[in-house]
């Protein structure tokens, strides 16, 4: 796997707390001193937040459509 994708995967697992204790600690330490990684983590968290919001909006739209069909 490409190094960029490995970083994305590692940060994803870090955010979701799916790393081993050593991996979690090493990633936390790297995030303390590596500004680029800090920005990557912020970007990844922002992307997750946007995806959740888009999913909620789509669900809301679908529910409104169902409600409209059922109750006119």
C-alpha positions in Angstrom: 0.0 0.0 0.0 1.2 3.5 -0.7 2.7 5.4 2.2 0.0 8.1 2.0 -2.8 5.5 2.3 -1.0 3.9 5.2 -1.0 7.2 7.0 -4.7 7.7 6.3 -5.4 4.2 7.6 -3.3 4.7 10.7 -5.0 8.0 11.5 -8.4 6.5 10.9 -7.6 3.7 13.3 -6.2 6.3 15.8 -9.4 8.3 15.6 -11.6 5.2 16.1 -9.3 3.9 18.9 -8.6 0.6 17.1 -4.8 0.6 17.5 -2.9 -1.4 20.0 -1.8 0.5 23.1 1.7 0.9 21.7 0.5 2.1 18.3 -1.9 4.6 20.0 0.9 5.9 22.2 3.4 6.2 19.3 0.8 8.0 17.1 0.0 10.4 20.0 3.6 11.2 20.4 4.1 11.8 16.7 1.1 14.0 16.7 2.6 16.1 19.4 5.7 17.1 17.4 4.6 16.7 13.8 2.6 19.7 12.6 1.9 18.1 9.2 0.3 15.0 10.9 -1.7 17.3 13.2 -3.2 19.0 10.1 -3.8 15.6 8.5 -5.6 14.4 11.6 -7.8 17.6 11.6 -8.6 17.1 8.0 -9.5 13.5 8.5 -11.8 14.4 11.5 -13.4 17.2 9.4 -14.0 14.7 6.5 -15.7 12.3 8.9 -17.8 15.1 10.3 -18.9 16.1 6.8 -19.8 12.6 5.8 -21.9 12.1 9.0 -23.7 15.4 8.3 -24.3 14.4 4.6 -25.6 11.1 5.7 -28.0 12.7 8.2 -29.2 15.2 5.6 -29.9 12.4 3.1 -31.7 10.4 5.8 -33.8 13.4 6.7 -34.7 13.9 3.0 -35.7 10.3 2.6 -37.8 10.4 5.8 -39.5 13.6 4.6 -40.3 11.9 1.2 -41.7 8.9 3.0 -43.8 11.1 5.2 -45.1 13.1 2.3 -46.1 9.9 0.4 -47.8 8.4 3.4 -49.6 11.5 4.8 -49.9 13.6 1.7 
